[in-house]
């Protein structure tokens, strides 16, 4: 429970940092990817990381921890806004009408935040912009999973390792790359049926010709599982080399268990016989 509270403390600190640095709207874009980046940032500092007791502004009755040196998470907050900005730009070019409408509504506000984030973290902006451009090229040529996953994985590798040098930079870069690749593959697996129906790019399009065919779905799930397991094992190998000064067990839990649980949740819809049976088994 103490580790869970510390993890929540980092998550809540980054959330409050987004609100302070940008706006309450920015807090809606917080993701677990950048919470992991924040954990690694704090884990490699020589100085101790102090936490203070605080309360959630949206639920004052709820107590939480807050990082005393909130400025340490500024670069992570900037990366959240920059990533969301380019993701929204990408959504505006999707074929799905729903994505376009939602992105168009939010985009003007995020664009204003992005101007500040770009000024404060130009390296992160340059890396993310380049990744989106490479991603667009890969999608236009209907690239396979390795080529399609490369841009976002490389961007996360660079974002994770900014400000580091020597062995730490190499290790964290590898860890960020593998986490980025894992997330991309898992998202592609999760969105496969939706993307096929909408006509949006998915590197796994064609792997399943009939989504009512259980055998095809299970075969695809096994293939996806192998890719995810291999990527996770590389992330584990990188983490094992990391000399974290704090939060080591929390990061370990994410890399060893969190990724696996996320994969199980997504792959279950390809392996469960039907929704009713799935519900009965879970009970």
PyMOL commands that set and color helices and strands:
alter all, ss='L'
color gray80, all
select helices_A, chain A and resi 2-21+24-29+32-43+70-91+97-120+122-140+145-161+166-198+214-241+248-271+275-282
alter helices_A, ss='H'
color red, helices_A
select strands_A, chain A and resi 51-56+59-67
alter strands_A, ss='S'
color yellow, strands_A
deselect
rebuild
show_as cartoon
